[in-house]
C-alpha cells in the first residue's frame, strides 16, 4: 500500500522527498565512519571492504526501491532508470572526489582491482543493451518466474569480480589507535543503519512514483532523476566522507562496487517480474510504437553515456599522477552525466 497515494499537494511530496534524502545522507555518514573503522580494525583489504561490503550496504536503497517498484507499484521501468541513473551518477562522485581532493587522490594508493571492476561494468552495460532487443526465446523458466540469459551472464560476471577483488591484498595501512568500537559493535551498528536505509528507500520509491505522475515524467526518466540521485546519496556521502578521512581507496571501491552490485538488482527485478524480461519490458507491455521507441531510447541513452563515463573513470584512475589530466577528465565525466539526463528526457 502506498503511504503517499492520497496526497495531492506536490509541494508536500517534494518536501517529503527532501526529508527522506536527508535521512539517507545522515545515515550514510555514519555508515562510512563504521566502514573506515572496519578497514582499520581488520586485515581485510580496502578494495574488498569498499568494493563488496560497503558497496552492498550503500546499494540497499537501489535494491529495495527497485523491489518496491516491481512488487508494490508494478513499475519495472523505474528499475531500469534507477539502476542506470544511479550508476552514471555514482561515477560522477569519483569526479567530485577528485576535484575536492586532487592532491590526496594523486598521492593515494588505488587498488588495480577497481579498474577491473570498471571493465566488468562496461561488459554488463553492453549486456543490458543486448537485453533490450532479445526476444522471449532467450529466456527460460526458473521456479515460478522468468530469468533472462542476460541476468545469468551478469551474475556470473559479478561472482568472478568478487573473487578478483577478494584476492586484492592492498591494505589501507591506517592506524586504529583512536577506534574504541569492537568489530562486533561495528557490525551491529551496520545492521541497524541498514534497516533504516531499507525503510527510507521504500518510502522514496513511493514518493518518486507519485512525483513522476504529477510532473508527467516518464518512468525511466523519473527513475534516473529522482530515484537515481536519491538512492545514490549513500555512495555520495560515504565516499566524500571517506575521502575526508584520507581513505581514497575504499571510497573508489565503494563507487565501483556499488555500480556492479546495481546490476544484480536488475537480476532480482528480472526474476520477480513475471511478465517477461525486465530488460525488454517496454516491448511486451506497450502497443504504441512511438511510446516504445521513446522509452527504449531513454534507456539506451543512459547506458551509452554510462559506458562513456565508465571509460572516463578508468582513465582518471590510470592517470591519477597527472593533476591536469585528472581534473580535465573529471569535468568531462560530470558533463557526461548532465548530457545523459538531457538526452534521455
C-alpha positions as CSV (number, residue, x, y, z in Angstrom):
1,X,0.0,0.0,0.0
2,X,1.4,3.4,-1.0
3,X,1.5,5.7,2.1
4,X,1.6,8.8,-0.1
5,X,-1.1,7.7,-2.6
6,X,-3.8,10.1,-1.4
7,X,-1.5,13.1,-1.1
8,X,-2.3,15.7,-3.8
9,X,0.0,18.6,-2.8
10,X,3.1,18.4,-4.9
11,X,5.0,20.7,-2.6
12,X,4.4,18.4,0.3
13,X,5.6,15.5,-1.8
14,X,8.7,17.4,-2.7
15,X,9.4,18.2,0.9
16,X,8.9,14.6,1.8
17,X,11.4,13.6,-0.9
18,X,14.0,16.1,0.5
19,X,13.5,14.9,4.2
20,X,13.9,11.3,3.2
21,X,17.0,12.2,1.2
22,X,18.5,14.0,4.2
23,X,17.9,10.9,6.4
24,X,19.8,8.9,3.8
25,X,22.7,11.3,3.9
26,X,23.0,11.3,7.7
27,X,22.7,7.5,7.8
28,X,25.4,7.2,5.1
29,X,27.8,9.5,7.0
30,X,27.7,7.1,10.0
31,X,28.0,4.1,7.7
32,X,31.2,5.5,6.1
33,X,32.6,6.0,9.6
34,X,32.0,2.4,10.6
35,X,33.4,1.2,7.3
36,X,36.6,3.2,7.8
37,X,36.8,1.7,11.3
38,X,36.3,-1.8,9.9
39,X,39.1,-1.1,7.4
40,X,41.4,-0.1,10.3
41,X,40.4,-2.9,12.7
42,X,40.6,-5.8,10.4
43,X,43.1,-7.3,7.9
44,X,40.6,-7.1,5.0
45,X,41.8,-5.0,2.1
46,X,40.3,-1.6,1.4
47,X,39.3,-2.8,-2.0
48,X,37.2,-5.7,-0.6
49,X,35.7,-3.6,2.2
50,X,34.7,-0.7,-0.1
51,X,34.0,-2.8,-3.3
52,X,32.0,-5.5,-1.7
53,X,30.9,-4.8,1.9
54,X,30.3,-1.0,1.8
55,X,29.0,-1.3,-1.8
56,X,26.4,-3.8,-0.8
57,X,25.3,-1.6,2.2
58,X,25.1,1.7,0.2
59,X,23.3,-0.1,-2.6
60,X,20.5,-1.2,-0.3
61,X,18.4,1.8,-1.4
62,X,18.7,0.8,-5.0
63,X,17.8,-2.7,-4.1
64,X,14.7,-2.1,-2.1
65,X,13.4,0.8,-4.2
66,X,13.7,-1.4,-7.2
67,X,11.9,-4.4,-5.5
68,X,9.2,-2.0,-4.3
69,X,8.9,-0.6,-7.9
70,X,8.1,-4.1,-9.2
71,X,6.3,-5.8,-6.4
72,X,4.2,-2.9,-5.0
73,X,4.0,-0.3,-7.8
74,X,4.3,-2.6,-10.8
75,X,6.6,-0.1,-12.5
76,X,9.5,-2.1,-13.9
77,X,10.6,0.9,-15.9
78,X,11.6,2.6,-12.6
79,X,14.1,-0.2,-12.0
80,X,15.9,0.5,-15.3
81,X,16.0,4.2,-14.7
82,X,17.0,3.7,-11.1
83,X,19.9,1.4,-11.9
84,X,21.2,3.2,-15.0
85,X,20.7,6.6,-13.4
86,X,22.4,5.6,-10.1
87,X,25.4,4.1,-11.9
88,X,26.1,7.1,-14.0
89,X,25.6,9.4,-11.0
90,X,27.9,7.2,-8.9
91,X,30.7,7.7,-11.4
92,X,30.3,11.5,-11.1
93,X,31.1,11.0,-7.5
94,X,34.6,9.9,-8.5
95,X,35.0,13.1,-10.4
96,X,33.7,15.2,-7.5
97,X,36.0,13.5,-5.0
98,X,39.0,14.1,-7.3
99,X,38.1,17.8,-7.7
100,X,37.7,18.2,-4.0
101,X,40.9,16.5,-3.1
102,X,43.1,16.2,-6.2
103,X,46.4,16.1,-4.2
104,X,45.1,13.4,-1.9
105,X,44.0,11.4,-4.9
106,X,47.3,11.8,-6.7
107,X,49.2,10.5,-3.6
108,X,46.8,7.8,-2.6
109,X,47.2,4.1,-3.3
110,X,44.4,2.8,-5.5
111,X,43.8,-0.9,-6.0
112,X,44.2,-2.2,-9.5
113,X,41.1,-4.3,-8.9
114,X,38.9,-1.1,-9.2
115,X,39.9,-0.7,-12.8
116,X,39.0,-4.4,-13.4
117,X,35.6,-3.7,-11.8
118,X,35.0,-0.8,-14.1
119,X,35.8,-3.1,-17.1
120,X,33.3,-5.6,-15.8
121,X,30.8,-2.8,-15.5
122,X,31.2,-1.9,-19.2
123,X,30.6,-5.5,-20.2
124,X,27.4,-5.6,-18.1
125,X,26.2,-2.4,-19.7
126,X,26.7,-4.0,-23.1
127,X,24.7,-7.0,-21.9
128,X,21.9,-4.7,-21.0
129,X,21.9,-3.1,-24.4
130,X,21.6,-6.6,-25.9
131,X,18.9,-7.4,-23.4
132,X,16.7,-4.6,-24.8
133,X,16.5,-6.3,-28.1
134,X,16.4,-10.1,-27.4
135,X,13.1,-11.9,-27.6
136,X,11.4,-14.4,-25.3
137,X,13.1,-17.4,-26.8
138,X,16.3,-16.3,-25.0
139,X,14.6,-16.6,-21.6
140,X,13.7,-19.7,-19.7
141,X,11.7,-20.5,-16.6
142,X,13.1,-20.8,-13.1
143,X,10.7,-21.7,-10.3
144,X,7.6,-19.5,-11.0
145,X,9.4,-16.6,-12.6
146,X,11.4,-15.9,-15.6
147,X,15.2,-15.2,-15.7
148,X,16.8,-13.8,-18.8
149,X,20.1,-15.2,-20.1
150,X,21.4,-11.7,-19.7
151,X,20.8,-11.9,-15.9
152,X,22.6,-15.2,-15.7
153,X,25.6,-13.7,-17.5
154,X,25.6,-10.7,-15.2
155,X,25.5,-12.9,-12.1
156,X,28.5,-15.0,-13.3
157,X,30.5,-11.8,-14.1
158,X,29.7,-10.4,-10.6
159,X,30.9,-13.6,-8.9
160,X,34.1,-13.6,-10.9
161,X,34.7,-9.9,-10.0
162,X,34.2,-10.6,-6.3
163,X,36.9,-13.4,-6.4
164,X,39.3,-11.0,-8.1
165,X,38.6,-8.2,-5.6
166,X,39.0,-10.5,-2.6
167,X,42.4,-11.5,-3.8
168,X,43.5,-7.9,-3.9
169,X,45.8,-7.5,-0.9
170,X,46.4,-3.8,-0.9
171,X,45.9,-2.5,2.6
172,X,45.0,1.0,3.6
173,X,47.7,1.0,6.2
174,X,45.7,3.1,8.7
175,X,46.2,3.2,12.4
176,X,43.4,2.1,14.7
177,X,44.5,3.7,18.0
178,X,41.5,6.1,18.1
179,X,38.9,3.4,17.5
180,X,37.2,2.2,20.6
181,X,34.5,0.1,19.0
182,X,34.9,-3.6,18.6
183,X,34.2,-5.4,15.3
184,X,31.0,-6.8,16.7
185,X,29.8,-3.3,17.7
186,X,30.6,-2.0,14.3
187,X,28.6,-4.8,12.7
188,X,25.6,-4.3,14.9
189,X,25.5,-0.6,14.0
190,X,25.8,-1.6,10.4
191,X,22.7,-3.7,10.6
192,X,20.6,-1.0,12.4
193,X,21.6,1.6,9.8
194,X,20.8,-0.9,7.0
195,X,17.3,-1.4,8.4
196,X,16.8,2.4,8.4
197,X,18.1,2.7,4.8
198,X,15.6,0.0,3.7
199,X,12.7,1.7,5.3
200,X,13.6,5.1,3.8
201,X,14.2,3.5,0.4
202,X,10.7,2.1,0.2
203,X,9.2,5.4,1.1
204,X,11.4,7.1,-1.5
205,X,10.1,4.8,-4.2
206,X,6.5,5.6,-3.4
207,X,7.2,9.4,-3.4
208,X,9.1,9.1,-6.7
209,X,6.3,7.2,-8.4
210,X,3.7,9.8,-7.4
211,X,6.0,12.8,-8.3
212,X,6.6,11.3,-11.8
213,X,2.9,11.1,-12.3
214,X,2.2,14.6,-11.1
215,X,5.0,16.1,-13.2
216,X,4.1,13.9,-16.2
217,X,7.6,12.4,-16.5
218,X,8.3,9.0,-18.0
219,X,9.0,6.3,-15.5
220,X,12.5,5.6,-16.8
221,X,13.5,9.3,-16.7
222,X,11.9,9.9,-13.3
223,X,13.7,6.8,-12.1
224,X,17.0,8.1,-13.4
225,X,16.5,11.6,-11.9
226,X,14.6,11.1,-8.6
227,X,15.5,7.6,-7.7
228,X,18.9,7.6,-9.4
229,X,20.1,10.6,-7.4
230,X,18.3,9.8,-4.1
231,X,19.4,6.2,-3.9
232,X,23.0,7.2,-4.8
233,X,23.2,9.6,-1.8
234,X,24.7,6.8,0.4
235,X,27.5,6.3,-2.1
236,X,28.0,10.0,-2.5
237,X,28.0,10.8,1.2
238,X,30.0,7.8,2.2
239,X,32.6,8.4,-0.5
240,X,33.0,12.1,0.3
241,X,33.4,11.3,4.0
242,X,36.0,8.5,3.3
243,X,38.0,11.0,1.2
244,X,37.9,13.4,4.1
245,X,39.3,10.5,6.2
246,X,42.0,10.1,3.6
247,X,40.8,6.7,2.6
248,X,40.5,7.2,-1.2
249,X,40.9,3.5,-2.0
250,X,37.9,2.4,0.0
251,X,36.0,5.4,-1.4
252,X,36.6,4.4,-5.0
253,X,35.9,0.8,-4.2
254,X,32.5,1.8,-2.8
255,X,31.6,3.5,-6.0
256,X,32.8,0.9,-8.4
257,X,31.5,-2.0,-6.3
258,X,28.1,-0.3,-5.9
259,X,27.8,0.1,-9.7
260,X,28.5,-3.6,-10.2
261,X,26.1,-4.6,-7.4
262,X,23.3,-2.5,-9.1
263,X,23.3,-4.9,-12.0
264,X,22.5,-7.7,-9.5
265,X,19.5,-5.5,-8.6
266,X,18.4,-5.8,-12.3
267,X,18.7,-9.5,-12.0
268,X,16.5,-9.5,-8.9
269,X,13.9,-7.4,-10.8
270,X,14.1,-9.7,-13.8
271,X,13.5,-12.7,-11.5
272,X,10.5,-11.1,-9.8
273,X,8.9,-9.6,-12.9
274,X,6.8,-12.4,-14.3
275,X,5.5,-10.7,-17.4
276,X,8.8,-11.1,-19.3
277,X,12.4,-9.9,-19.3
278,X,12.9,-6.7,-17.4
279,X,15.4,-5.6,-20.0
280,X,12.9,-5.5,-22.8
281,X,9.7,-4.9,-20.7
282,X,8.6,-2.0,-22.9
283,X,8.4,-4.1,-26.0
284,X,6.0,-6.5,-24.3
285,X,3.8,-4.0,-22.4
286,X,3.2,-1.2,-24.9
287,X,1.3,-1.3,-28.2
288,X,2.2,2.2,-29.4
289,X,5.4,2.1,-31.5
290,X,6.2,5.7,-30.7
291,X,6.0,5.2,-27.0
292,X,8.1,2.0,-27.3
293,X,10.8,3.9,-29.3
294,X,10.9,6.9,-26.9
295,X,11.2,4.7,-23.8
296,X,13.8,2.4,-25.3
297,X,15.8,5.4,-26.5
298,X,15.8,6.8,-22.9
299,X,17.3,3.6,-21.6
300,X,19.8,3.3,-24.4
301,X,21.0,6.9,-24.0
302,X,21.5,6.3,-20.3
303,X,23.5,3.1,-21.0
304,X,25.7,4.7,-23.7
305,X,26.6,7.7,-21.5
306,X,27.2,5.3,-18.6
307,X,29.7,3.4,-20.7
308,X,31.4,6.7,-21.7
309,X,31.5,7.8,-18.0
310,X,32.9,4.4,-17.0
311,X,35.7,4.7,-19.6
312,X,36.5,8.2,-18.3
313,X,36.7,6.8,-14.8
314,X,39.2,4.2,-15.9
315,X,41.4,6.9,-17.4
316,X,41.1,9.0,-14.3
317,X,42.4,6.1,-12.2
318,X,45.1,5.3,-14.8
319,X,46.5,8.8,-15.0
320,X,45.9,9.9,-11.4
321,X,49.5,11.1,-11.1
322,X,48.7,13.9,-13.5
323,X,46.6,16.7,-11.9
324,X,45.8,18.3,-15.2
325,X,44.5,15.0,-16.8
326,X,42.6,14.1,-13.6
327,X,40.9,17.5,-13.4
328,X,40.1,17.6,-17.1
329,X,38.6,14.1,-17.2
330,X,36.7,14.8,-14.0
331,X,34.9,17.7,-15.7
332,X,34.3,15.6,-18.7
333,X,32.7,12.9,-16.5
334,X,30.4,15.4,-14.9
335,X,29.4,16.8,-18.3
336,X,28.6,13.2,-19.4
337,X,26.1,12.9,-16.5
338,X,24.4,16.2,-17.3
339,X,24.2,15.3,-21.0
340,X,22.7,11.8,-20.2
341,X,19.8,13.4,-18.3
342,X,19.2,16.0,-21.1
343,X,19.2,13.5,-23.9
344,X,17.2,10.8,-22.1
345,X,14.2,13.1,-21.4
